Amino acid sequence: MKAKSSAPGKVILFGEHAVVYGEPALSLAVDRRITCNISTANLETSVNGYPINKEHHSYILECINKIDTDKKFKIETESNLPSGAGMGSSAAVTVSTLGCLRELLSKDLEEEKIAKDAFEVEFKVQGSASPIDTSTSTHGNAIMISKEKKEDFLWKIKKDENIWNIHHQDIPDIDLVIGDSGVHSSTGPLVEKVRKFYEKSNFAKEIIQDIGDIVRKATDQLKNQDLEEVGRLMDKNHRLLSILGVSHPKLEKLIRGARKYSYGAKLTGAGGGGAMIALTDEAEKVAEEIDRRGGTPYIIKSTKKGLVTST
């Protein structure tokens, strides 16, 4: 018995930080993927030739626990998705592994089930999580996550007191460049920094609301294929995130360079380092500017393809 699967990475295009306060966020699946091949084994479960262990294979181990089986597996993974660049590598490996295991064991492959299980795996491994990465990797194309149920609703995910509504967004294929700053950042302290600002300042509350408005406008403009307006909204979103205090000098340097050949550019993810993203039709020139400024560029495209499985 053997099965194969692959799942895409993602980028958050709009809505970072504001999503914590009930505003929407927009995420795209990208054409960098993690592939998983699984066959049954006799003696022990292995990952890429090594005995599975919690330290190195925590997401895969938790996926096996989620399936609830006593079988042993030979698991092999391949990736062209960089880790630590804001492209959801942990979500992609989780979704790909769950999909492959369920294909192998002839279990239900319903998107909603896999997305919810993948979120639970990430939450258990990380201690907290948003379902935006795992839902995007499962479904592909683009998703909007919001507190309210809207048009093109896919599924609802609940955890403790949190409720997230996941919606399909049909947008055209677009060209993007990610710039990894090489500066490590932790999401938790940045979220806490914004929370303190939000609780003390009506100005911060207005910024959060403005970001939510940008997400809604940008989604409409993407559907209309007005990339110039989408780029302007990216620049505006980034300015607001900078005011919230979650940018970084290295990110600003990369963004300034990228904007020479882009419709727009902004940080993606939590900020404080990490990565930026540029919307462009001159990807090679943007990549050169990012490289010249000490970042690591990745030329990517959005993709409609989410989780794919086969035997």
C-alpha positions as CSV (number, residue, x, y, z in Angstrom):
1,M,0.0,0.0,0.0
2,K,1.3,3.5,-0.9
3,A,-0.1,7.0,-1.5
4,K,1.2,10.3,-2.6
5,S,0.1,13.9,-1.8
6,S,1.2,17.5,-2.1
7,A,0.0,20.7,-0.5
8,P,0.9,24.4,-1.3
9,G,2.5,27.0,0.9
10,K,0.7,30.3,1.4
11,V,1.3,34.1,1.7
12,I,-0.9,36.5,3.7
13,L,-1.6,39.3,1.3
14,F,-3.7,41.6,3.6
15,G,-5.0,41.8,7.1
16,E,-2.1,40.8,9.4
17,H,-2.7,41.7,13.1
18,A,-6.1,43.3,12.3
19,V,-7.5,39.8,12.0
20,V,-7.0,39.3,15.8
21,Y,-9.6,42.0,16.4
22,G,-12.3,40.6,14.1
23,E,-11.2,42.2,10.8
24,P,-10.8,40.0,7.8
25,A,-7.5,38.7,6.3
26,L,-6.7,37.5,2.8
27,S,-4.4,34.6,2.1
28,L,-3.2,33.1,-1.2
29,A,-1.9,29.6,-2.0
30,V,1.4,29.7,-3.8
31,D,3.1,27.4,-6.3
32,R,5.7,26.1,-3.9
33,R,4.7,22.8,-2.4
34,I,5.5,20.0,0.0
35,T,5.1,16.5,-1.4
36,C,4.5,13.4,0.8
37,N,4.9,9.7,-0.1
38,I,3.7,7.2,2.4
39,S,3.8,3.4,2.3
40,T,3.0,0.9,5.1
41,A,6.0,-0.6,7.0
42,N,6.5,-3.7,9.1
43,L,8.7,-2.7,12.0
44,E,8.8,1.1,12.7
45,T,7.6,4.4,11.4
46,S,10.4,6.4,9.6
47,V,10.6,9.8,8.1
48,N,13.1,10.3,5.2
49,G,15.1,7.3,6.4
50,Y,15.2,8.2,10.1
51,P,13.1,6.8,13.0
52,I,10.2,9.2,13.7
53,N,10.8,11.3,16.8
54,K,9.0,14.3,18.4
55,E,12.0,16.6,18.2
56,H,12.4,16.5,14.5
57,H,9.0,15.3,13.2
58,S,6.5,16.8,15.6
59,Y,3.9,17.8,12.9
60,I,4.1,14.4,11.2
61,L,3.9,12.5,14.5
62,E,0.8,14.5,15.5
63,C,-0.8,13.8,12.1
64,I,-0.4,10.1,12.7
65,N,-1.9,10.5,16.2
66,K,-4.8,12.3,14.6
67,I,-5.5,9.4,12.2
68,D,-5.6,7.0,15.2
69,T,-4.0,3.9,13.7
70,D,-1.6,1.3,15.0
71,K,0.0,0.9,11.5
72,K,3.6,1.7,10.8
73,F,4.7,3.9,7.9
74,K,7.6,4.7,5.7
75,I,7.2,8.5,5.1
76,E,9.2,10.5,2.6
77,T,8.8,14.2,2.1
78,E,10.1,16.6,-0.5
79,S,9.9,20.4,-0.5
80,N,10.6,23.4,-2.6
81,L,9.0,25.6,0.1
82,P,11.4,27.5,2.2
83,S,10.9,27.4,6.0
84,G,10.9,30.6,8.0
85,A,10.0,32.8,5.0
86,G,6.3,33.3,5.9
87,M,5.0,30.8,3.4
88,G,3.4,28.3,5.8
89,S,5.8,25.4,5.6
90,S,4.5,23.8,8.8
91,A,0.9,24.0,7.5
92,A,1.8,22.5,4.1
93,V,3.6,19.5,5.7
94,T,0.7,19.0,8.0
95,V,-1.9,19.1,5.3
96,S,0.1,17.0,2.9
97,T,0.8,14.3,5.6
98,L,-2.8,14.2,6.7
99,G,-4.1,14.0,3.1
100,C,-1.6,11.2,2.3
101,L,-2.4,9.2,5.4
102,R,-6.1,9.5,4.7
103,E,-5.7,8.5,1.0
104,L,-3.5,5.5,2.1
105,L,-6.1,4.3,4.7
106,S,-9.1,5.0,2.4
107,K,-10.5,7.6,4.8
108,D,-12.7,10.6,4.1
109,L,-10.8,13.3,2.1
110,E,-13.4,16.0,2.6
111,E,-11.6,19.4,2.6
112,E,-13.3,20.7,5.7
113,K,-12.3,17.6,7.7
114,I,-8.6,17.9,6.7
115,A,-8.5,21.6,7.2
116,K,-9.9,21.3,10.7
117,D,-7.6,18.4,11.7
118,A,-4.6,20.2,10.3
119,F,-5.5,23.3,12.4
120,E,-5.7,21.0,15.5
121,V,-2.3,19.5,14.7
122,E,-0.7,23.0,14.4
123,F,-2.4,24.2,17.5
124,K,-1.2,21.2,19.5
125,V,2.4,21.5,18.3
126,Q,2.7,25.3,18.5
127,G,0.5,25.9,21.6
128,S,-1.6,28.4,19.6
129,A,-2.5,28.9,15.9
130,S,-4.8,30.6,13.4
131,P,-6.5,28.3,10.8
132,I,-5.6,30.6,7.9
133,D,-2.4,28.7,6.9
134,T,-3.9,25.2,7.1
135,S,-7.2,26.2,5.4
136,T,-5.3,27.9,2.5
137,S,-3.0,25.0,2.1
138,T,-6.0,22.6,2.0
139,H,-8.3,24.6,-0.3
140,G,-5.9,26.4,-2.5
141,N,-6.7,29.5,-4.5
142,A,-7.4,32.3,-2.0
143,I,-9.3,32.4,1.3
144,M,-10.7,35.2,3.4
145,I,-10.9,34.6,7.1
146,S,-13.3,36.6,9.2
147,K,-15.4,36.6,12.3
148,E,-18.6,37.0,10.3
149,K,-20.1,34.5,7.8
150,K,-20.0,36.0,4.3
151,E,-20.6,35.0,0.7
152,D,-18.7,32.0,-0.6
153,F,-18.5,30.5,2.9
154,L,-16.5,27.2,3.1
155,W,-16.4,26.2,6.8
156,K,-16.2,27.4,10.4
157,I,-13.5,26.5,12.8
158,K,-13.9,26.9,16.6
159,K,-11.3,26.8,19.3
160,D,-12.1,27.7,22.9
161,E,-13.8,31.1,22.6
162,N,-12.4,31.8,19.1
163,I,-14.5,31.4,15.9
164,W,-13.1,31.7,12.4
165,N,-15.2,31.7,9.2
166,I,-13.3,30.6,6.1
167,H,-14.4,31.8,2.7
168,H,-13.4,31.0,-0.9
169,Q,-12.0,33.9,-2.9
170,D,-11.7,33.5,-6.7
171,I,-8.9,35.7,-7.9
172,P,-6.7,35.7,-11.0
173,D,-3.2,34.3,-11.0
174,I,-0.7,36.9,-9.9
175,D,3.1,37.1,-9.8
176,L,4.7,37.8,-6.4
177,V,8.2,38.0,-4.9
178,I,8.9,37.2,-1.3
179,G,11.9,38.8,0.4
180,D,13.2,37.0,3.5
181,S,14.9,39.5,5.7
182,G,16.9,36.9,7.6
183,V,15.8,38.6,10.8
184,H,14.1,36.1,13.1
185,S,10.9,37.2,14.8
186,S,8.4,35.6,17.2
187,T,4.7,36.2,16.5
188,G,3.6,36.2,20.2
189,P,5.5,39.3,21.4
190,L,4.5,41.3,18.2
191,V,0.8,40.4,18.8
192,E,1.2,41.5,22.4
193,K,2.8,44.8,21.3
194,V,-0.1,45.6,19.1
195,R,-2.6,44.6,21.8
196,K,-1.1,47.1,24.3
197,F,-1.3,49.9,21.7
198,Y,-4.8,48.9,20.8
199,E,-6.1,48.9,24.4
200,K,-4.6,52.3,25.2
201,S,-5.3,54.2,22.0
202,N,-8.4,55.0,19.9
203,F,-5.9,55.8,17.1
204,A,-4.7,52.2,17.1
205,K,-8.3,51.0,16.9
206,E,-8.9,53.3,13.9
207,I,-5.8,51.8,12.2
208,I,-7.1,48.3,12.8
209,Q,-10.5,49.3,11.2
210,D,-8.7,50.9,8.3
211,I,-6.7,47.7,7.7
212,G,-10.0,45.8,7.6
213,D,-11.4,48.2,5.0
214,I,-8.3,47.7,2.9
215,V,-8.7,44.0,3.0
216,R,-12.3,44.3,1.7
217,K,-11.3,46.8,-1.0
218,A,-8.3,44.8,-2.1
219,T,-10.3,41.6,-2.5
220,D,-12.7,43.4,-4.8
221,Q,-9.9,44.9,-6.8
222,L,-8.1,41.6,-7.2
223,K,-11.3,40.1,-8.6
224,N,-11.4,43.1,-11.0
225,Q,-7.7,42.5,-11.9
226,D,-6.9,46.1,-11.1
227,L,-3.3,45.3,-9.9
228,E,-2.3,49.0,-9.7
229,E,-5.0,49.6,-7.1
230,V,-4.1,46.4,-5.3
231,G,-0.5,47.6,-5.1
232,R,-1.6,51.0,-3.7
233,L,-3.6,49.2,-1.1
234,M,-0.6,47.0,-0.2
235,D,1.5,50.2,0.3
236,K,-1.2,51.7,2.5
237,N,-1.6,48.5,4.5
238,H,2.2,48.5,5.1
239,R,2.2,52.1,6.3
240,L,-0.5,51.3,8.8
241,L,1.4,48.2,10.0
242,S,4.5,50.3,10.4
243,I,2.5,52.8,12.6
244,L,1.5,49.8,14.7
245,G,5.2,49.1,15.3
246,V,5.6,45.7,13.6
247,S,7.9,46.6,10.8
248,H,11.8,46.4,11.0
249,P,14.6,48.5,9.4
250,K,15.7,45.5,7.3
251,L,12.1,45.0,6.0
252,E,11.9,48.7,5.1
253,K,15.1,48.4,3.2
254,L,13.8,45.5,1.1
255,I,10.4,47.1,0.5
256,R,11.9,50.3,-0.7
257,G,14.0,48.4,-3.2
258,A,11.1,46.2,-4.3
259,R,8.8,49.1,-5.0
260,K,10.9,50.4,-7.8
261,Y,9.6,47.5,-10.0
262,S,6.3,46.6,-8.2
263,Y,2.7,47.6,-8.1
264,G,3.1,47.6,-4.3
265,A,5.0,45.9,-1.4
266,K,4.4,45.2,2.3
267,L,5.5,43.0,5.1
268,T,3.7,39.6,5.2
269,G,3.0,37.8,8.4
270,A,3.7,39.0,11.9
271,G,6.5,41.4,11.0
272,G,9.4,42.4,13.3
273,G,11.7,40.9,10.7
274,G,10.5,37.9,8.8
275,A,9.4,38.5,5.2
276,M,8.0,41.1,2.8
277,I,6.0,40.5,-0.4
278,A,5.8,42.5,-3.6
279,L,3.1,42.3,-6.4
280,T,4.9,42.7,-9.7
281,D,5.2,41.9,-13.4
282,E,8.9,42.3,-13.3
283,A,9.8,39.6,-10.8
284,E,13.5,39.2,-11.8
285,K,14.2,42.9,-11.3
286,V,12.5,42.8,-7.9
287,A,14.4,39.7,-6.9
288,E,17.7,41.5,-7.8
289,E,16.8,44.5,-5.7
290,I,16.0,42.3,-2.7
291,D,19.2,40.3,-3.1
292,R,21.2,43.5,-3.5
293,R,19.9,44.7,-0.1
294,G,20.8,41.6,1.7
295,G,17.5,39.7,1.5
296,T,16.7,36.3,0.1
297,P,14.2,36.5,-2.8
298,Y,11.7,33.9,-3.8
299,I,9.8,34.3,-7.1
300,I,6.4,32.8,-6.7
301,K,2.9,32.7,-8.3
302,S,-0.5,32.3,-6.8
303,T,-2.1,28.9,-7.5
304,K,-5.6,27.5,-7.5
305,K,-4.4,24.0,-6.6
306,G,-4.7,23.0,-2.9
307,L,-4.2,19.5,-1.5
308,V,-3.8,16.8,-4.2
309,T,-3.7,13.1,-3.3
310,S,-3.3,9.9,-5.4
311,T,-2.4,6.2,-4.9
